[in-house]
Amino acid sequence: MKTLISSALLLGFVSVAAVPAFSSPQPRNPQVNADTVSAEALKVHDSAIVIDTHCDVTQRLVDENFDLVGPLNGGQFNFESAKKGNLGAEFFSIWVEPDLYKGRDAHRTLELIDAVYQQAAKHPDQMMMAFTADDIERAHREHKLAALMGIEGGHSIENSIPLLRDYYRLGVRYMTLTWSNSLDWANSSGDQNKPGAPHNPDGLTPFGKQVVLEMNRLGMMVDISHVADDTFWAAIQTTKAPVIASHSDARAIADAPRNMTDDMLRAVAKNGGVVQVNYYSAFISQDYRNASNAQSAEVAKAKDDLKAKYAAEGKQVTYGDLEKLERSYADRIPRPPLSALIDNIDHIAKVAGIDHVGLGSDFDGVSGQLPQGIDSAADLPKITAALLARGYSPEDCRKILGGNLLRVLRDVERVSHEMQAGHE
């Protein structure tokens, strides 16, 4: 479950060397109606290969026997919404809730991977498995959704480099080094300010650095969303390839440990990577975050009570059960405007540069806590309309919508080829 995390103290890292500045365009209409998408905006949106790097619908595929051809039923992602939103490629999140699947991390990981393959096999006219940047472009030409996978949390590899390699062979093309739980070899932002939590003083252990370098060699993108600040810096110093933040926002706007400081944004730019903005309201709006934090203890108790109830009945609580409970609390808080999401894109573009920002929605992973106007993948054109209203050019929009991520994936593939050829 994608739960809220408490604020952490910022670590005093030295500022990273400046990157070429992107001057934010002058807005033509910053108060664009989220429900209005002009023909001009649709034309620009439809000209892009739109890539989203984080969607948790995979949990529904396994736990609810959900089929992507079916109606949303309260979710945010299916084939119909993806088509309406001109979504070209989706990274399905392979996320294992560590408390629910203790000792079965790899088993659950394989179930989730299999579920994605099953959808591609059942609906070959609508979706194809993709493993490379070229595959994404081929799927786009064939008017199919490119299905890629990213593991969310290094606990899935169970401290095994061979298992990491197996996941790559099965099609996983990024791995988030940690989820909200720290590992033997990497620290999580979820534990960053938690007394008694395990913590490696170097950010990454020697094994953790080996994981990063093996990901480079394989051609698997290193994802630094969720990691603690010191692990971020250790990963940046270790990697030989560009990194991604698959679903993160700007800490200058919403002070969440999950979000990235300006120095981090500059470091990702210097590395050649990309920050994919998360649509989660508590990461894009400080006001929403404050309201959400005010009820977080109540939500945590309700979740514990639900788990205890299920355990007493001899049943296993599912992600969907917890998501419904969280949504009931989230519905008490007014959603921030779409402009809050665009503000994060704008900030990252200013600090890191226009070539280093993209989209990582977290659809079906934030208990419906999305900004106004964004209810499913069908609403993606509204983001393009809002960017154009801010004065972004069509070419800049295409970079944000997917071009930047596609470039990074190609660079990661290139580094992999060089390392495997012995030219590192």
C-alpha positions as CSV (number, residue, x, y, z in Angstrom):
1,M,0.0,0.0,0.0
2,K,1.3,3.4,-0.8
3,T,1.0,5.0,2.6
4,L,2.0,8.5,3.8
5,I,5.4,9.0,5.3
6,S,6.5,11.6,7.9
7,S,8.7,14.5,7.1
8,A,12.5,13.9,7.5
9,L,15.3,16.2,8.3
10,L,17.3,17.3,5.3
11,L,20.9,16.1,5.2
12,G,23.5,18.8,4.6
13,F,24.9,17.7,1.2
14,V,27.1,20.0,-0.8
15,S,25.3,21.6,-3.7
16,V,25.7,19.9,-7.1
17,A,27.3,21.8,-10.0
18,A,24.8,23.9,-11.9
19,V,23.2,22.5,-15.0
20,P,22.0,24.6,-18.0
21,A,19.0,26.5,-16.8
22,F,15.6,26.1,-18.4
23,S,13.7,29.4,-18.3
24,S,10.0,28.7,-17.6
25,P,7.9,30.2,-20.3
26,Q,5.5,33.0,-19.6
27,P,2.0,31.6,-19.0
28,R,-0.7,32.5,-21.5
29,N,-3.5,31.1,-19.3
30,P,-2.3,29.6,-16.0
31,Q,-6.0,29.1,-14.9
32,V,-6.8,26.7,-17.8
33,N,-9.9,24.7,-17.1
34,A,-8.9,21.2,-16.4
35,D,-11.9,19.9,-18.3
36,T,-11.1,21.9,-21.5
37,V,-8.8,20.4,-24.1
38,S,-8.6,22.3,-27.3
39,A,-8.1,20.8,-30.7
40,E,-4.6,22.3,-30.7
41,A,-3.7,20.6,-27.4
42,L,-5.1,17.3,-28.6
43,K,-3.0,17.5,-31.8
44,V,0.1,18.1,-29.8
45,H,-0.8,15.3,-27.3
46,D,-1.5,12.8,-30.1
47,S,1.8,13.6,-31.8
48,A,3.7,12.3,-28.8
49,I,4.7,8.9,-27.6
50,V,3.2,9.2,-24.2
51,I,5.0,7.1,-21.6
52,D,4.0,6.6,-18.0
53,T,6.5,5.0,-15.7
54,H,4.4,3.8,-12.7
55,C,1.0,2.2,-12.5
56,D,-0.2,-0.2,-9.7
57,V,-3.0,-1.8,-11.6
58,T,-0.9,-5.0,-11.5
59,Q,-2.2,-5.6,-7.9
60,R,-5.8,-5.7,-9.2
61,L,-4.8,-8.1,-12.0
62,V,-3.7,-10.6,-9.4
63,D,-5.9,-10.0,-6.4
64,E,-9.2,-9.1,-8.2
65,N,-8.8,-11.0,-11.4
66,F,-9.2,-7.7,-13.1
67,D,-9.0,-7.6,-16.9
68,L,-7.8,-4.5,-18.7
69,V,-10.6,-4.7,-21.2
70,G,-13.2,-4.3,-18.4
71,P,-14.6,-1.1,-16.9
72,L,-12.5,0.9,-14.5
73,N,-14.7,0.0,-11.5
74,G,-13.2,2.8,-9.4
75,G,-9.7,2.4,-10.8
76,Q,-7.7,4.7,-13.0
77,F,-6.2,2.4,-15.7
78,N,-7.6,0.1,-18.3
79,F,-7.3,-0.2,-22.1
80,E,-10.1,2.2,-22.8
81,S,-8.8,5.0,-20.6
82,A,-5.2,4.4,-22.0
83,K,-6.5,4.7,-25.5
84,K,-8.5,7.8,-24.8
85,G,-5.3,9.3,-23.2
86,N,-3.1,8.3,-26.1
87,L,-0.9,6.4,-23.7
88,G,1.8,4.7,-25.8
89,A,3.7,2.8,-23.1
90,E,3.0,1.8,-19.5
91,F,5.5,0.5,-16.9
92,F,3.4,-1.9,-14.8
93,S,4.6,-1.7,-11.2
94,I,5.8,-5.0,-9.8
95,W,5.4,-4.1,-6.1
96,V,5.4,-6.6,-3.2
97,E,3.9,-5.3,0.1
98,P,6.7,-6.4,2.5
99,D,4.4,-7.0,5.5
100,L,1.8,-9.0,3.6
101,Y,4.2,-11.3,1.8
102,K,7.1,-11.8,4.3
103,G,9.3,-14.7,3.0
104,R,7.4,-14.8,-0.3
105,D,8.8,-11.7,-2.0
106,A,10.0,-13.6,-5.1
107,H,6.9,-15.7,-5.3
108,R,4.6,-12.6,-5.3
109,T,7.0,-10.8,-7.7
110,L,6.6,-13.7,-10.2
111,E,2.8,-13.7,-9.9
112,L,2.7,-10.0,-10.8
113,I,5.0,-10.4,-13.7
114,D,2.9,-13.3,-15.0
115,A,-0.2,-11.2,-14.7
116,V,1.2,-8.6,-17.1
117,Y,2.2,-11.3,-19.6
118,Q,-1.3,-12.9,-19.3
119,Q,-2.9,-9.6,-20.3
120,A,-0.6,-9.3,-23.3
121,A,-1.4,-12.8,-24.3
122,K,-5.2,-12.4,-24.0
123,H,-5.3,-9.1,-25.8
124,P,-2.6,-9.1,-28.5
125,D,-4.5,-6.6,-30.6
126,Q,-4.3,-4.0,-27.8
127,M,-1.1,-4.6,-25.9
128,M,2.4,-6.0,-26.6
129,M,5.2,-6.7,-24.3
130,A,8.1,-4.3,-24.8
131,F,11.7,-4.6,-23.6
132,T,13.6,-1.8,-25.5
133,A,13.1,1.7,-26.7
134,D,12.7,0.3,-30.2
135,D,9.9,-1.9,-29.0
136,I,8.1,1.1,-27.6
137,E,8.3,2.8,-31.0
138,R,7.2,-0.3,-32.8
139,A,4.1,-0.7,-30.5
140,H,3.3,3.0,-31.2
141,R,3.4,2.4,-35.0
142,E,1.2,-0.7,-34.5
143,H,-1.3,1.3,-32.4
144,K,-0.8,-1.0,-29.4
145,L,0.0,-0.2,-25.8
146,A,3.7,-1.1,-25.0
147,A,3.8,-3.0,-21.7
148,L,6.9,-2.7,-19.7
149,M,7.6,-3.6,-16.1
150,G,9.4,-2.0,-13.1
151,I,10.1,-3.7,-9.8
152,E,9.3,-1.3,-6.9
153,G,11.6,-2.3,-4.1
154,G,14.8,-4.2,-4.0
155,H,13.4,-6.6,-1.4
156,S,12.1,-8.5,-4.5
157,I,15.5,-9.8,-5.3
158,E,16.0,-11.3,-1.9
159,N,19.6,-10.3,-1.8
160,S,20.4,-12.3,-4.9
161,I,22.2,-11.0,-8.0
162,P,21.2,-14.1,-9.9
163,L,17.5,-13.4,-9.1
164,L,18.0,-9.8,-10.3
165,R,19.3,-11.2,-13.6
166,D,16.3,-13.5,-13.9
167,Y,13.9,-10.6,-13.5
168,Y,15.7,-8.8,-16.3
169,R,15.3,-11.9,-18.5
170,L,11.6,-11.9,-17.7
171,G,11.4,-8.3,-19.0
172,V,11.8,-6.0,-15.9
173,R,13.4,-2.8,-17.2
174,Y,13.8,-0.8,-14.0
175,M,14.1,-1.5,-10.3
176,T,13.4,1.0,-7.5
177,L,16.3,0.3,-5.1
178,T,13.9,0.5,-2.1
179,W,10.3,0.9,-1.4
180,S,9.3,2.4,1.9
181,N,11.3,-0.2,3.8
182,S,15.0,-0.1,4.2
183,L,17.0,-3.1,3.2
184,D,20.3,-4.8,4.3
185,W,22.0,-2.9,1.5
186,A,20.0,0.4,0.9
187,N,18.2,3.0,3.0
188,S,14.6,4.1,2.3
189,S,13.1,7.5,2.7
190,G,10.2,5.8,4.6
191,D,12.7,5.0,7.4
192,Q,14.8,8.2,7.0
193,N,13.6,9.8,10.2
194,K,12.3,6.7,12.1
195,P,14.1,5.9,15.4
196,G,15.5,2.4,15.5
197,A,15.1,1.8,11.8
198,P,18.0,0.0,10.1
199,H,20.4,2.4,8.5
200,N,23.6,1.9,6.5
201,P,25.8,5.0,7.0
202,D,27.2,4.8,3.5
203,G,23.8,4.8,1.8
204,L,24.7,1.7,-0.1
205,T,26.7,-1.3,1.1
206,P,29.2,-2.9,-1.2
207,F,26.5,-5.4,-2.2
208,G,24.2,-2.4,-2.9
209,K,26.8,-0.9,-5.2
210,Q,27.1,-4.3,-6.9
211,V,23.3,-4.3,-7.5
212,V,23.5,-0.9,-9.2
213,L,26.5,-1.9,-11.4
214,E,24.8,-5.1,-12.4
215,M,21.7,-3.2,-13.3
216,N,23.9,-1.0,-15.5
217,R,25.4,-4.1,-17.1
218,L,22.1,-5.7,-17.7
219,G,20.4,-2.6,-19.1
220,M,17.9,-2.2,-16.3
221,M,17.2,1.4,-15.3
222,V,18.2,2.4,-11.7
223,D,15.2,4.0,-10.1
224,I,15.9,6.3,-7.1
225,S,12.3,7.1,-6.1
226,H,11.6,6.1,-2.5
227,V,15.3,5.9,-1.4
228,A,16.8,7.9,1.5
229,D,18.8,10.9,0.6
230,D,22.2,9.2,1.4
231,T,21.2,6.2,-0.8
232,F,20.3,8.6,-3.6
233,W,23.8,10.2,-3.5
234,A,25.5,6.8,-3.2
235,A,23.6,5.6,-6.3
236,I,24.4,8.7,-8.3
237,Q,28.1,8.2,-7.4
238,T,28.0,4.5,-8.3
239,T,26.0,4.3,-11.5
240,K,27.6,4.3,-14.9
241,A,24.2,5.0,-16.6
242,P,21.5,7.6,-16.3
243,V,19.0,7.0,-13.5
244,I,15.3,7.6,-13.3
245,A,13.0,8.7,-10.5
246,S,10.0,6.7,-11.7
247,H,7.4,8.6,-9.5
248,S,8.7,11.5,-7.5
249,D,8.1,15.3,-7.1
250,A,9.8,18.4,-5.9
251,R,10.5,18.8,-2.2
252,A,10.6,22.5,-2.6
253,I,6.9,22.4,-3.2
254,A,5.8,19.6,-0.9
255,D,8.1,18.7,2.0
256,A,8.0,15.0,1.7
257,P,11.1,12.8,2.2
258,R,9.9,10.9,-0.9
259,N,10.3,14.1,-2.9
260,M,13.6,15.4,-4.3
261,T,15.6,18.4,-3.2
262,D,16.8,20.9,-5.8
263,D,20.3,19.5,-5.4
264,M,19.0,16.1,-6.2
265,L,17.2,17.4,-9.3
266,R,20.4,19.0,-10.5
267,A,22.3,15.8,-9.9
268,V,19.9,13.8,-12.0
269,A,20.3,16.3,-14.8
270,K,24.1,16.1,-14.6
271,N,23.8,12.3,-14.7
272,G,21.6,12.5,-17.8
273,G,18.6,11.0,-16.1
274,V,14.9,12.0,-15.7
275,V,12.5,12.7,-12.9
276,Q,9.0,11.4,-13.6
277,V,6.4,13.4,-11.7
278,N,4.0,11.6,-9.4
279,Y,0.4,12.7,-9.4
280,Y,-0.2,11.9,-5.7
281,S,-1.8,14.9,-4.1
282,A,0.2,14.7,-0.9
283,F,3.4,14.9,-3.0
284,I,2.3,17.8,-5.2
285,S,0.6,20.1,-2.7
286,Q,1.8,21.0,0.8
287,D,-1.7,22.0,1.9
288,Y,-3.1,18.6,0.9
289,R,-0.1,16.9,2.6
290,N,-0.8,18.8,5.9
291,A,-4.4,17.8,5.9
292,S,-3.5,14.2,5.1
293,N,-0.8,14.0,7.8
294,A,-3.4,15.3,10.3
295,Q,-5.4,12.1,9.9
296,S,-2.5,9.7,9.3
297,A,-2.6,8.2,12.8
298,E,-6.3,7.5,12.5
299,V,-5.7,5.9,9.1
300,A,-2.9,3.7,10.4
301,K,-5.1,2.5,13.3
302,A,-7.9,1.7,11.0
303,K,-5.6,-0.3,8.8
304,D,-4.2,-2.2,11.8
305,D,-7.7,-3.0,12.9
306,L,-8.7,-4.3,9.5
307,K,-5.6,-6.5,9.3
308,A,-6.4,-7.9,12.8
309,K,-10.0,-8.6,11.8
310,Y,-8.9,-10.5,8.7
311,A,-6.3,-12.4,10.7
312,A,-8.9,-13.4,13.3
313,E,-11.1,-14.7,10.4
314,G,-8.2,-16.6,8.9
315,K,-8.1,-14.4,5.8
316,Q,-5.4,-12.5,4.0
317,V,-6.0,-8.8,3.7
318,T,-5.3,-7.6,0.2
319,Y,-3.9,-4.4,-1.4
320,G,-7.4,-3.7,-2.6
321,D,-8.9,-3.9,0.9
322,L,-6.4,-1.5,2.3
323,E,-6.8,0.8,-0.8
324,K,-10.6,1.1,-0.2
325,L,-10.0,2.0,3.4
326,E,-7.5,4.7,2.6
327,R,-9.7,6.1,-0.1
328,S,-12.6,6.5,2.4
329,Y,-10.3,8.8,4.4
330,A,-8.8,10.5,1.4
331,D,-12.3,11.5,0.2
332,R,-12.6,13.8,3.3
333,I,-9.9,16.1,1.9
334,P,-10.5,18.4,-1.1
335,R,-8.3,17.5,-4.1
336,P,-5.7,20.1,-5.2
337,P,-6.1,21.7,-8.6
338,L,-4.4,20.4,-11.7
339,S,-2.1,23.4,-11.5
340,A,-0.4,21.9,-8.5
341,L,0.8,19.0,-10.7
342,I,1.9,21.4,-13.4
343,D,3.7,23.5,-10.8
344,N,5.9,20.4,-10.0
345,I,6.7,19.8,-13.7
346,D,7.5,23.5,-14.0
347,H,9.8,23.5,-11.0
348,I,11.7,20.4,-12.1
349,A,12.0,21.9,-15.6
350,K,13.4,25.1,-14.2
351,V,15.9,23.4,-11.8
352,A,17.0,20.3,-13.8
353,G,16.1,21.4,-17.3
354,I,13.4,20.6,-19.8
355,D,15.2,17.4,-20.8
356,H,15.0,15.9,-17.4
357,V,11.3,15.7,-16.5
358,G,8.5,13.2,-17.4
359,L,5.4,11.5,-16.2
360,G,5.1,8.8,-13.5
361,S,1.4,8.9,-12.5
362,D,1.1,6.2,-9.7
363,F,-2.3,5.4,-11.1
364,D,-4.1,2.8,-8.9
365,G,-1.5,3.3,-6.2
366,V,-2.6,6.5,-4.4
367,S,-6.1,5.6,-3.2
368,G,-7.7,8.0,-5.7
369,Q,-5.7,11.0,-4.3
370,L,-5.1,12.6,-7.7
371,P,-5.5,16.3,-8.6
372,Q,-8.7,17.7,-9.9
373,G,-9.4,16.8,-13.5
374,I,-7.2,13.7,-13.4
375,D,-9.4,10.7,-12.7
376,S,-7.9,8.1,-15.1
377,A,-5.4,7.7,-17.9
378,A,-8.1,9.1,-20.2
379,D,-7.3,12.6,-18.7
380,L,-3.7,12.7,-19.8
381,P,-4.5,15.2,-22.6
382,K,-5.4,17.7,-19.9
383,I,-1.8,17.8,-18.8
384,T,-0.7,18.7,-22.3
385,A,-3.4,21.4,-22.5
386,A,-2.2,22.8,-19.1
387,L,1.5,22.8,-20.3
388,L,0.6,24.6,-23.5
389,A,-1.4,27.1,-21.5
390,R,1.8,27.8,-19.4
391,G,3.6,28.6,-22.6
392,Y,5.5,25.3,-23.2
393,S,6.2,24.6,-26.8
394,P,4.8,21.5,-28.6
395,E,8.4,20.1,-28.7
396,D,8.8,20.6,-24.9
397,C,5.5,18.9,-24.3
398,R,6.6,15.9,-26.3
399,K,9.8,15.7,-24.3
400,I,7.8,15.7,-21.0
401,L,5.2,13.3,-22.3
402,G,7.7,10.6,-23.1
403,G,10.6,11.8,-25.2
404,N,12.9,12.3,-22.2
405,L,12.2,8.8,-20.8
406,L,12.7,7.2,-24.2
407,R,16.1,9.0,-24.5
408,V,17.2,7.7,-21.1
409,L,16.1,4.1,-21.9
410,R,18.3,4.3,-25.0
411,D,21.2,5.6,-23.1
412,V,20.9,2.8,-20.5
413,E,20.8,0.3,-23.3
414,R,23.9,1.9,-24.8
415,V,25.8,1.7,-21.5
416,S,24.8,-1.9,-21.1
417,H,26.1,-2.8,-24.6
418,E,29.4,-1.0,-23.8
419,M,29.8,-2.8,-20.5
420,Q,29.0,-6.2,-21.9
421,A,31.5,-5.6,-24.7
422,G,34.2,-4.7,-22.2
423,H,34.4,-1.0,-23.1
424,E,33.3,0.4,-19.8
